[in-house]
Amino acid sequence: MLGVQCVQLAGWRGAADALWIASLLAWLLLIYAFFAAVTIVEPKPRLEHGLDGSWLLATVCTEALAVLGAIVAPDFARPDIVIFACLVFFLAGAMLYILVIGLIFFRWIFRPMGAGMLTPTYWINMGAVAITTLAGAHLIDVSRAYPFVASIRHFLAGFTLFFWATGTWWIPLLVVMFAWRHLHQRTPIRYDAQYWSLVFPLGMYSVATQAYAQDNALGFLYPLARVSAYVALIAWLLTAGGLAHRLLLRRVPSASR
């Protein structure tokens, strides 16, 4: 994501290229180390204690490689290889989402779900498919220049719409569940670093909706993208304010001593 901003905000394509390569190497190391570790670890936790929305970061990091790769591909000697890799990452990330979200949905429906277990990380349920939508939109955008992508453009368009629809479906349910957590169960709202995992999905949904609408000439989706951008901004301000308040409270006692 930092690499994307290097290109879009500053035009630093060299930095973005380096970040994509570094991210690719980090992904190869971390994704397989993580899944190997959780496979062989003993004893294994029960589903309700070992699984939450943070597992979907496996999808987020995989799709992020597809997003940045589609942008920086022209900078490499063989852009077709980079785009093919992005297509592979897009599909691999989709596979990881389908596997993990099935477990999460089972955990929600058939395992105890107290208010304390409903952490903000579950907003990644939506954020993971939002960034998948963004990756698909970028691949659709470059498909005309690469015949092997153009040949499956209709598949990409349908699959991308499927993930956008999935992310949109999650939003009302997440709002209801967190309203239940804070209003009905009276769980106080206090700053927690996990709330940043709520902010990112909201912003990503806005960007993904904007990109998908632009690539498919769906102008009626632009207002939805703008509204979700404002919601994401409000969530960012509230979370940043909570962080600032927490840091201030830590400094005040030390200053008094």
Residue pairs with C-beta under 8 A, 6 or more apart in sequence:
1 64
1 67
1 68
2 19
3 15
3 16
3 19
3 20
3 23
3 68
3 71
3 72
4 16
4 67
4 68
4 71
6 12
6 13
6 15
6 16
6 19
7 13
7 16
7 71
7 72
13 72
13 75
14 75
16 68
16 71
16 72
16 75
17 72
17 75
17 76
19 68
20 65
20 68
20 69
20 72
23 61
23 64
23 65
23 68
24 65
27 61
27 62
27 65
30 61
31 58
31 61
31 62
34 58
35 58
44 50
47 103
47 106
47 107
47 111
48 107
48 111
48 112
48 113
48 117
51 103
51 104
51 107
52 104
52 117
52 119
52 121
52 122
53 104
53 119
53 121
53 122
53 123
53 124
53 125
53 197
54 121
54 124
54 197
55 100
55 103
55 104
56 96
56 97
56 100
56 101
56 104
56 124
56 125
56 127
56 128
57 124
57 128
58 93
58 96
58 100
59 93
59 94
59 96
59 97
59 100
59 128
59 129
59 131
59 132
60 93
60 124
60 127
60 128
60 131
62 89
62 92
62 93
62 96
63 89
63 90
63 93
63 128
63 131
63 132
63 134
63 135
64 131
64 135
65 85
65 86
65 89
66 86
66 87
66 89
66 90
66 93
66 135
66 138
66 139
67 131
67 134
67 135
67 138
69 82
69 83
69 85
69 86
69 89
70 83
70 86
70 135
70 138
70 139
70 141
70 142
71 138
72 82
73 79
73 82
73 83
73 86
73 142
76 82
80 146
80 148
83 139
83 142
83 146
83 149
84 148
86 135
86 138
86 139
87 139
87 148
87 149
89 135
90 132
90 135
90 136
90 139
93 128
93 132
93 135
94 132
94 159
94 163
97 128
97 129
97 132
97 163
101 125
101 128
104 122
104 125
107 113
115 180
115 181
115 185
115 187
116 187
118 177
118 178
118 181
119 194
120 178
120 192
120 194
120 195
120 197
120 198
121 194
121 197
122 174
122 177
123 174
123 197
123 198
123 201
123 202
124 197
124 200
124 201
125 170
125 174
126 167
126 170
126 171
126 174
126 201
126 205
127 167
127 197
127 200
127 201
127 202
127 204
127 205
128 201
129 163
129 164
129 166
129 167
129 170
130 164
130 167
130 201
130 204
130 205
130 207
130 208
131 204
131 208
132 160
132 163
133 160
133 163
133 164
133 167
133 208
133 209
133 211
133 212
134 204
134 207
134 208
134 211
134 212
136 156
136 157
136 159
136 160
136 163
136 212
137 160
137 208
137 211
137 212
137 214
137 215
138 211
139 149
139 156
140 153
140 156
140 157
140 160
140 215
140 216
141 211
141 215
142 149
143 149
143 150
143 153
143 156
144 150
149 156
157 216
160 212
161 212
164 208
164 209
164 212
167 205
167 208
168 205
171 205
181 187
182 188
182 189
190 242
191 239
191 242
191 243
191 245
191 246
195 239
195 242
196 239
198 235
198 239
199 232
199 235
199 236
199 239
202 228
202 231
202 232
202 235
203 229
203 232
203 236
205 228
205 232
206 225
206 226
206 228
206 229
206 231
206 232
207 225
209 221
209 224
209 225
209 228
210 221
210 222
210 225
212 218
212 221
213 219
213 220
213 221
213 222
213 225
